[in-house]
């Protein structure tokens, strides 16, 4: 089956998962409130006594931030620890939600209930968490070492450039290369997640090796399908940015409209997330991954 047909099939599955997308949006929204609300209350408490509080909070005045950082210099280690804790919690939440998404998509023609979604999230949680920890050095290898070598080669090639255009082109190529490298790594580990859930195996390393052989034989087909799903996400983002650019601001009603548009974009991102997994599952089935 061609990538276009696989993409359309995955898109149909995704469009039928509105309830699943709403669950993902709710989880992300509640987590954002948990993280952002204390920080917002702290900033409001520090700036509310000022006559220019509105300008400070609206424009995040750099001088006010400098004074604030000096005042709470001793609390920087605590703030750093809280940020790291927030990142760890978000990683755990993502691992849990991925289990729920893949479990729901592996039920052909069935819509997972909330109880089934949570059961799948818990069932695959430890396997997916071990896989997430395994992926960290791989991401560092691709984003750090390989991308660093490419960046060094581009800098050497443009060191004696007569104009700024070769440098700008080299920077664009470097960014594009980083995105492609990270996309390939993310695609591979997505297929490992699908394999772990579809086969029921618990060995992450064995499933990673099995997936490497399975997807490696049809790498360009898998990569092309991933790029199609990525293109849908890029189009969604461009639509959001263009509408956000022309959307005026200033009155409470327009601020509310802007907030709602942002949340619609976040919901669209959840559909995009489901689309990636849905198309990958379709290709995984075509390659006979469930039978191996």
WOCOR-V769476 format. One record per backbone hydrogen bond with DSSP energy under -1.0 kcal/mol. CO is the residue of the C=O (numbers start at 1). NH is the residue of the N-H. E is the energy in kcal/mol with one decimal. If there is no record, write none. Layout:
co->CO nh->NH e->E
co->CO nh->NH e->E
This chain:
co->2 nh->6 e->-2.3
co->3 nh->7 e->-2.8
co->4 nh->8 e->-2.4
co->5 nh->9 e->-2.4
co->6 nh->10 e->-2.5
co->7 nh->11 e->-2.6
co->8 nh->12 e->-2.3
co->9 nh->13 e->-1.9
co->10 nh->14 e->-2.3
co->11 nh->15 e->-2.6
co->12 nh->16 e->-1.1
co->14 nh->17 e->-2.0
co->17 nh->21 e->-2.2
co->18 nh->22 e->-2.1
co->19 nh->23 e->-1.7
co->20 nh->24 e->-2.1
co->21 nh->25 e->-2.5
co->22 nh->26 e->-2.5
co->23 nh->27 e->-2.4
co->24 nh->28 e->-2.3
co->25 nh->29 e->-2.7
co->26 nh->30 e->-2.7
co->27 nh->31 e->-2.0
co->28 nh->32 e->-2.4
co->29 nh->33 e->-2.2
co->30 nh->34 e->-2.2
co->31 nh->35 e->-2.0
co->32 nh->36 e->-3.5
co->33 nh->37 e->-2.2
co->36 nh->40 e->-2.9
co->37 nh->41 e->-2.5
co->38 nh->42 e->-2.1
co->39 nh->43 e->-2.4
co->40 nh->44 e->-2.4
co->41 nh->45 e->-2.2
co->42 nh->46 e->-1.8
co->43 nh->47 e->-1.9
co->44 nh->48 e->-2.1
co->47 nh->50 e->-1.6
co->50 nh->53 e->-1.3
co->52 nh->56 e->-2.5
co->53 nh->57 e->-2.7
co->54 nh->58 e->-1.9
co->55 nh->59 e->-2.4
co->56 nh->60 e->-1.6
co->61 nh->65 e->-2.0
co->62 nh->66 e->-2.0
co->63 nh->67 e->-2.3
co->64 nh->68 e->-2.5
co->65 nh->69 e->-2.5
co->66 nh->70 e->-2.1
co->67 nh->71 e->-2.1
co->68 nh->72 e->-2.0
co->70 nh->73 e->-1.1
co->73 nh->76 e->-1.4
co->75 nh->79 e->-2.7
co->76 nh->80 e->-2.9
co->77 nh->81 e->-2.4
co->78 nh->82 e->-2.3
co->79 nh->83 e->-2.3
co->80 nh->84 e->-2.5
co->81 nh->85 e->-2.5
co->82 nh->86 e->-2.3
co->83 nh->87 e->-2.1
co->84 nh->88 e->-2.4
co->85 nh->89 e->-2.5
co->86 nh->90 e->-2.1
co->87 nh->91 e->-2.1
co->88 nh->92 e->-2.4
co->89 nh->93 e->-2.4
co->90 nh->94 e->-2.6
co->91 nh->95 e->-2.4
co->92 nh->96 e->-2.2
co->93 nh->97 e->-2.6
co->94 nh->98 e->-2.5
co->95 nh->99 e->-1.6
co->96 nh->100 e->-1.7
co->97 nh->101 e->-2.6
co->98 nh->102 e->-2.5
co->99 nh->103 e->-2.2
co->100 nh->104 e->-1.9
co->101 nh->105 e->-2.2
co->102 nh->106 e->-1.7
co->104 nh->107 e->-1.1
co->107 nh->110 e->-1.7
co->113 nh->117 e->-2.6
co->114 nh->118 e->-2.5
co->115 nh->119 e->-2.1
co->116 nh->120 e->-2.7
co->117 nh->121 e->-2.3
co->118 nh->122 e->-2.2
co->119 nh->123 e->-2.6
co->120 nh->124 e->-2.3
co->124 nh->128 e->-2.9
co->125 nh->129 e->-2.5
co->126 nh->130 e->-2.2
co->127 nh->131 e->-1.9
co->128 nh->132 e->-2.4
co->129 nh->133 e->-2.3
co->130 nh->134 e->-2.1
co->131 nh->135 e->-2.0
co->135 nh->139 e->-2.7
co->136 nh->140 e->-2.3
co->137 nh->141 e->-2.1
co->138 nh->142 e->-2.4
co->139 nh->143 e->-3.3
co->140 nh->144 e->-2.2
co->141 nh->146 e->-2.3
co->142 nh->147 e->-1.6
co->144 nh->148 e->-1.3
co->145 nh->149 e->-2.4
co->146 nh->150 e->-2.1
co->147 nh->151 e->-2.7
co->148 nh->152 e->-2.4
co->149 nh->153 e->-2.1
co->150 nh->154 e->-2.3
co->151 nh->155 e->-2.4
co->152 nh->156 e->-2.1
co->153 nh->157 e->-1.9
co->154 nh->158 e->-1.6
co->158 nh->161 e->-1.5
co->164 nh->168 e->-2.4
co->165 nh->169 e->-2.7
co->166 nh->170 e->-2.4
co->167 nh->171 e->-2.4
co->168 nh->172 e->-2.2
co->169 nh->173 e->-2.5
co->170 nh->174 e->-2.3
co->171 nh->175 e->-2.2
co->172 nh->176 e->-2.6
co->173 nh->177 e->-2.7
co->174 nh->178 e->-2.1
co->175 nh->179 e->-2.4
co->176 nh->180 e->-2.5
co->177 nh->181 e->-2.6
co->178 nh->182 e->-2.6
co->179 nh->183 e->-2.2
co->180 nh->184 e->-2.3
co->181 nh->185 e->-2.0
co->182 nh->186 e->-2.6
co->183 nh->187 e->-2.4
co->184 nh->188 e->-2.3
co->185 nh->189 e->-2.3
co->186 nh->190 e->-1.9
co->187 nh->191 e->-2.0
co->188 nh->192 e->-1.7
co->189 nh->193 e->-2.0
co->190 nh->194 e->-2.4
co->191 nh->195 e->-2.5
co->192 nh->196 e->-2.7
co->193 nh->197 e->-2.3
co->194 nh->198 e->-2.9
co->195 nh->199 e->-2.3
co->196 nh->200 e->-1.2
co->203 nh->207 e->-1.9
co->204 nh->208 e->-2.4
co->205 nh->209 e->-2.2
co->206 nh->210 e->-2.4
co->207 nh->211 e->-2.6
co->208 nh->212 e->-2.3
co->209 nh->213 e->-1.8
co->210 nh->214 e->-2.3
co->211 nh->215 e->-3.2
co->212 nh->216 e->-1.7
co->213 nh->217 e->-1.2
co->216 nh->219 e->-1.1
co->218 nh->222 e->-2.4
co->219 nh->223 e->-3.2
co->220 nh->224 e->-2.4
co->221 nh->225 e->-2.0
co->222 nh->226 e->-2.1
co->223 nh->227 e->-2.3
co->224 nh->228 e->-1.8
co->225 nh->229 e->-2.0
co->226 nh->230 e->-2.4
co->227 nh->231 e->-2.5
co->228 nh->232 e->-1.7
co->229 nh->233 e->-1.5
co->230 nh->234 e->-2.4
co->231 nh->235 e->-2.4
co->232 nh->236 e->-2.0
co->233 nh->237 e->-2.3
co->234 nh->238 e->-2.6
co->235 nh->239 e->-2.2
co->236 nh->240 e->-2.1
co->237 nh->241 e->-2.7
co->238 nh->242 e->-2.4
co->239 nh->243 e->-2.2
co->240 nh->244 e->-2.7
co->241 nh->245 e->-1.9
co->242 nh->246 e->-1.7
co->243 nh->247 e->-1.2
co->251 nh->255 e->-2.3
co->252 nh->256 e->-2.3
co->253 nh->257 e->-2.1
co->254 nh->258 e->-2.5
co->255 nh->259 e->-2.3
co->256 nh->260 e->-2.5
co->257 nh->261 e->-2.1
co->258 nh->262 e->-2.1
co->259 nh->263 e->-2.2
co->260 nh->264 e->-2.1
co->261 nh->265 e->-1.9
co->262 nh->266 e->-2.2
co->263 nh->267 e->-2.3
co->264 nh->268 e->-2.4
co->265 nh->269 e->-2.2
co->266 nh->270 e->-1.5
co->267 nh->271 e->-1.8
co->268 nh->272 e->-2.2
co->269 nh->273 e->-2.3
co->270 nh->274 e->-2.2
co->271 nh->275 e->-2.4
co->272 nh->276 e->-2.1
co->273 nh->277 e->-1.6
co->274 nh->278 e->-3.0
co->275 nh->279 e->-2.6
co->276 nh->280 e->-1.9
co->277 nh->281 e->-2.4
co->278 nh->282 e->-1.9
co->279 nh->283 e->-2.1
co->280 nh->284 e->-2.5
co->281 nh->285 e->-2.3
co->282 nh->286 e->-2.0
co->283 nh->287 e->-2.3
co->284 nh->289 e->-2.6
co->285 nh->288 e->-1.3
